């Protein structure tokens, strides 16, 4: 290798530095452009997130919790790093809980059926619900059990269970055990009318049974059968529309 004099080495170093300046400038410009582009994209995302937040706030104002949760889900998935997402995220758990409660209320409300029937002397009103699970009441397999609250202009108010098979062991009167959610079971008088029109058993304290449904989620009734002993029917009563039977409360 040829030795370079000190002046020649200085010239070579200077030329190298001069040649390197444009490359540094390009790199800096690329960094600045990338930062500007990132800032622009962040601004676009923030703007879009704010529009989504407006839809979310609108659903909250209407107390449409299911829609609000859906709007929040989309916003948090598409724009997770935005300041808007941070605001919405703080409310998400409460909104999700309300949405689930509203969904459950809608589901349990749909379990009830209501009927208005013209009868002699006026109109018969009733509210009925099937047990959550079918029950084997005669050893032949599980069948539906229904709970009915009825208001008749001549017969008055009544609450009774109806079977589609088997029979109740309650012709001379009996006791049923009624349990509400986690409360201790309560014994209630019941009776099976001597009729073949329906396999029905009346709860004598119909108003007491009605009151037990207020605020309840599950109502369990353990009743005696003629073929297979005592059985339990579980009713999801939380969706009962009490206004359908005015005068009961």
Helices and strands as residue ranges (DSSP letters): H 6-61, H 65-78, H 83-109, E 112-119, E 122-130, E 135-136, E 142-143, E 145-152, E 156-163, E 174-180, E 186-191, E 199-203, H 206-212, E 218-225, E 229-236, G 242-245
